[in-house]
Amino acid sequence: MMNSREIPAGTSVQVKVPATTANLGPGFDTLGLALSLYDELTVTVRQAAGVTVKVFGVGEGEVATDESNLVARSIRHVFDSVGMEMPGLEIEARNSIPHSRGLGSSGAAIVSGVMAAKGLLEGLVEFSSDRLLELATDMEGHPDNVAPALFGGLTIAWVGDAGPKFKKLIAHRGVSAAVFVPEAAMSTALARSLQPSSVPHEDAIFNVSRSALLIAALVQSPELLLDATEDRLHQSYRASAMKETDAVIHMLRKNGLAAVVSGAGPSVLVLCSDPSQRLVAAELVEKNSSAHWTPLLLAVDFKGATVVVHPVEGSD
């Protein structure tokens, strides 16, 4: 195993990772979109072994602050994958992405760790885009959230014989998002458990057509977003566990807005063909729902995850 002393104590990296929303209605476990809401991370190599984690913002006082932290486990996974011992680390996380709300918080934590490790190993190991996706998918279990978190924009992700792959597309400049975040959380595992093991043939055909249309709507023809976000594969099955989410989605769609469940929920995503629609959606939710929703009026993030390396002065 390579020695971690090749990375001098004091070396630090700064990472910034966007929130993501997956499925987008019909694109179950395939389509994802990066949004302009970010978790930021600073990781510094220290002399002492082990890991310490400080969390500010979302998750403060709730998530693990030792080596069991998801970011720390992701960093270790990358070091293990290249046969190198992970050095002692000080991790400082400043989080804005809500947890367990369908905005890719676990995917963002995993990508934060993968990108931090990439930065720390700069000059020692090179990582291709496909390798970064593979490492993140190893931790997450599926690529639909980690792909847009890594690469930004609209992503199509799939798993083939050679592992997870992605295609990044640039969303139409008119496309933006409104996300309505409820107070209650939702377990992704619970949401997935509500899915049937099989679906009717006609429902599968329905979703194939809408997924194809959705790509066209997001890239070229945003006026088609309402029709393109219809779904029969997952949202109706999860509705019983997210009744307020389901009610808000139906209300917004009746008013001509392309509302869907964000990821596994319970947040509501509205894909807007014009930025002004975000305000319309916010007014409708405030007037028509008795539940408390936090509105997030967001743009599409086109950059994806970034890492900046700060080497120790004189270490070159």
C-alpha atoms as one frame of an Amber mdcrd trajectory, in Angstrom:
protein
   0.000   0.000   0.000   1.331   3.438  -0.951   2.270   5.678   1.955   0.055
   8.640   2.801   3.189  10.664   3.628   3.370  11.457  -0.068   0.624  13.986
   0.706   2.206  16.579   3.047   0.400  17.628   6.217  -1.243  20.985   5.666
  -2.374  20.166   2.128  -6.029  21.114   1.769  -8.781  20.965  -0.824 -12.008
  22.900  -1.201 -14.972  21.147  -2.793 -18.340  22.476  -3.926 -21.144  20.111
  -4.972 -24.647  20.938  -6.245 -27.959  19.518  -5.099 -29.650  17.221  -7.587
 -33.139  16.137  -8.442 -33.644  12.714  -9.994 -36.397  10.991 -11.997 -37.961
  14.296 -13.187 -41.267  12.480 -13.469 -40.973   9.648 -16.005 -37.181   9.162
 -16.032 -37.110   6.795 -13.054 -33.545   5.941 -11.922 -32.195   7.411 -15.164
 -32.571  11.190 -15.454 -31.065  13.759 -13.115 -30.629  17.520 -12.989 -28.096
  19.585 -11.017 -29.494  22.600  -9.153 -27.963  25.831  -7.827 -27.917  24.838
  -4.154 -24.586  23.685  -2.759 -22.739  21.819  -0.042 -19.160  23.009   0.487
 -16.293  21.079   2.013 -12.767  21.820   3.175 -10.474  18.845   3.828  -7.022
  19.328   5.347  -4.315  16.691   5.805  -2.957  16.548   9.364  -0.061  14.794
  11.085  -2.214  12.714  13.451  -4.048   9.665  12.189  -7.840   9.442  12.081
 -10.579  11.799  10.973 -12.396  14.668  12.639 -15.471  16.242  11.078 -17.101
  19.601  11.789 -20.536  20.212  10.274 -22.189  23.605   9.884 -25.678  24.206
   8.554 -27.833  21.249   7.531 -26.995  18.158   9.569 -25.145  20.059  12.302
 -25.453  18.084  15.538 -27.073  15.182  13.663 -24.586  13.499  11.332 -21.515
  11.527  12.422 -18.342  13.530  13.105 -15.843  10.681  12.952 -14.654   8.171
  10.344 -18.197   6.820   9.974 -19.284  10.106   8.380 -20.405   9.507   4.784
 -17.936  12.032   3.365 -15.069  10.397   5.274 -16.144   6.934   4.116 -16.219
   8.151   0.514 -12.712   9.589   0.781 -11.473   6.307   2.242 -13.187   4.347
  -0.548 -11.235   6.278  -3.174  -7.910   5.845  -1.345  -8.584   2.123  -0.890
  -9.427   1.798  -4.592  -5.937   2.989  -5.567  -4.156   0.994  -2.859  -3.112
   4.032  -0.855  -3.406   4.627   2.867  -5.693   7.538   3.740  -3.888  10.224
   5.749  -5.241  11.843   8.878  -7.855  14.410   7.915  -9.739  17.389   9.265
 -13.042  17.798   7.433 -15.199  20.907   7.613 -18.591  20.684   5.909 -20.898
  23.627   5.288 -24.180  22.140   4.123 -27.182  23.765   2.466 -28.825  20.748
   0.824 -31.775  19.466   2.931 -31.405  15.886   4.156 -33.909  13.136   3.266
 -36.014  15.477   1.145 -35.315  14.199  -2.378 -32.545  16.645  -3.294 -29.611
  14.251  -3.454 -28.004  15.020  -0.076 -26.400  11.576   0.250 -25.210  11.721
  -3.343 -23.717  15.165  -2.685 -21.886  13.873   0.404 -20.493  10.948  -1.568
 -19.425  13.160  -4.474 -17.863  15.610  -1.991 -15.705  12.795  -0.650 -14.794
  11.471  -4.078 -13.795  14.937  -5.303 -11.851  15.668  -2.105  -9.883  12.455
  -2.576  -9.296  13.308  -6.240  -7.861  16.664  -5.184  -5.667  15.187  -2.458
  -4.298  12.621  -4.903  -3.589  15.157  -7.639  -0.201  14.471  -9.166  -0.199
  10.921  -7.787  -3.290   9.373  -9.393  -5.410  10.496 -12.345  -9.153   9.842
 -12.480 -11.269   9.798 -15.640 -14.887  10.990 -15.557 -16.078   7.397 -15.886
 -13.880   6.334 -12.958 -15.241   9.144 -10.746 -18.771   8.049 -11.602 -17.916
   4.424 -10.857 -16.440   5.281  -7.448 -19.434   7.423  -6.496 -21.913   4.818
  -7.736 -20.127   2.162  -5.667 -21.135   4.149  -2.588 -24.573   5.381  -3.675
 -25.801   2.194  -5.345 -27.202   3.905  -8.460 -25.834   6.703 -10.683 -28.877
   8.940 -11.265 -28.043  11.443  -8.477 -24.256  11.247  -8.429 -23.950  11.822
 -12.204 -25.472  15.341 -12.204 -23.732  16.134  -8.894 -20.383  15.283 -10.498
 -20.888  16.758 -13.945 -23.719  19.306 -13.729 -26.543  19.970 -16.135 -29.022
  17.331 -17.250 -27.658  13.793 -17.173 -28.820  10.464 -18.515 -27.230   7.676
 -16.460 -27.242   3.940 -17.027 -25.331   0.833 -15.997 -23.906  -1.372 -18.738
 -21.470  -4.250 -18.945 -18.608  -1.806 -18.381 -20.227  -0.251 -15.320 -22.066
   3.044 -14.816 -22.040   5.529 -17.679 -23.530   8.981 -18.276 -24.341  11.502
 -20.969 -24.443  15.164 -20.030 -26.807  17.487 -21.861 -27.199  21.240 -21.557
 -30.709  22.216 -20.522 -32.501  24.936 -22.487 -31.667  28.416 -21.177 -35.334
  28.996 -20.293 -35.521  26.011 -17.947 -35.361  26.665 -14.208 -36.720  24.971
 -11.115 -38.866  25.660  -8.089 -38.544  23.163  -5.264 -40.933  23.059  -2.308
 -39.388  21.398   0.731 -41.680  20.114   3.510 -40.783  19.897   7.189 -41.069
  16.089   7.285 -38.347  13.838   5.906 -38.777  10.755   3.743 -36.651   7.619
   3.733 -35.440   6.668   0.263 -35.559   3.013   1.328 -39.217   3.394   2.349
 -40.073   5.142  -0.909 -38.439   2.352  -2.915 -40.218  -0.322  -0.878 -43.567
   1.007  -2.139 -42.653   0.177  -5.737 -44.253  -2.940  -7.265 -41.944  -5.615
  -8.664 -43.634  -5.335 -12.051 -45.818  -2.815 -13.889 -48.375  -3.115 -16.705
 -46.952  -3.179 -20.215 -48.959  -0.109 -21.223 -47.532   1.867 -18.278 -43.992
   0.972 -19.334 -44.728   2.161 -22.893 -46.285   5.338 -21.481 -43.132   6.163
 -19.525 -40.800   5.377 -22.408 -42.675   7.900 -24.556 -42.706  10.555 -21.838
 -39.013  10.082 -21.015 -38.086  10.600 -24.659 -40.335  13.652 -24.816 -38.825
  15.004 -21.593 -35.324  15.078 -23.087 -36.680  17.097 -26.013 -38.581  19.411
 -23.663 -35.611  20.096 -21.388 -33.097  20.593 -24.197 -35.124  22.169 -26.984
 -38.852  22.704 -26.301 -39.642  23.718 -22.696 -43.275  24.410 -23.633 -43.761
  20.616 -23.667 -42.719  20.128 -20.031 -46.226  19.570 -18.648 -46.971  16.636
 -20.969 -43.380  15.388 -20.782 -43.406  15.012 -16.971 -46.343  12.583 -16.783
 -45.467   9.352 -14.996 -47.034   5.949 -14.277 -44.071   4.014 -12.867 -43.411
   5.342  -9.377 -45.209   8.475  -8.194 -48.694   7.029  -7.790 -47.334   4.066
  -5.806 -45.582   6.391  -3.364 -48.498   8.805  -3.019 -49.964   7.100   0.056
 -46.768   7.822   1.997 -46.635  11.460   0.823 -50.238  12.654   0.737 -49.437
  16.355   1.036 -46.793  16.050  -1.681 -49.272  14.294  -3.948 -51.943  16.945
  -3.311 -49.592  19.820  -4.132 -48.400  18.112  -7.319 -51.962  17.580  -8.547
 -52.882  21.182  -7.698 -49.901  22.611  -9.566 -50.427  20.386 -12.599 -54.092
  21.429 -12.785 -52.748  24.971 -13.022 -50.533  24.073 -15.975 -47.231  23.663
 -14.131 -44.894  20.676 -14.617 -44.803  19.463 -10.999 -43.332  16.087  -9.980
 -41.856  14.377  -6.941 -38.226  15.400  -6.494 -36.197  12.199  -6.311 -37.684
   9.869  -3.707 -39.545  12.824  -2.180 -41.157  14.318  -0.290 -40.110  17.625
  -1.900 -42.043  18.851  -4.918 -40.115  19.863  -8.043 -41.604  22.218 -10.616
 -39.751  22.339 -13.934 -40.416  25.797 -15.319 -40.242  26.838 -18.959 -39.772
  30.458 -17.878 -38.177  31.761 -14.650 -41.333  33.748 -13.830 -43.225  30.462
 -13.431 -41.273  29.857 -10.235 -43.058  32.798  -8.606 -46.425  31.623  -9.885
 -45.780  28.185  -8.405 -44.740  29.686  -5.062 -47.921  31.775  -4.872 -50.109
  28.773  -5.703 -48.496  26.600  -3.033 -48.795  29.323  -0.405 -52.484  29.881
  -1.184 -53.594  26.287  -1.664 -51.665  24.173   0.844 -52.143  24.228   4.607
 -48.776  22.510   5.128 -45.565  24.489   5.528 -43.302  24.372   2.470 -39.954
  26.114   2.091 -39.701  27.421  -1.478 -36.349  27.226  -3.255 -36.257  29.112
  -6.546 -33.273  27.621  -8.331 -31.391  27.652 -11.606 -29.854  24.670 -13.350
 -26.220  24.183 -12.325 -24.067  23.573 -15.399 -20.636  23.071 -13.770 -21.175
  20.194 -11.379 -18.713  19.427  -8.602 -15.514  21.461  -8.372 -12.317  20.988
  -6.374  -9.547  23.477  -5.670  -6.243  22.181  -4.300  -4.138  24.231  -1.859
  -0.732  22.529  -1.623   1.637  23.204   1.252   3.947  26.056   0.336   7.291
  24.711  -0.801   6.012  21.109  -1.091   6.622  21.013  -4.835
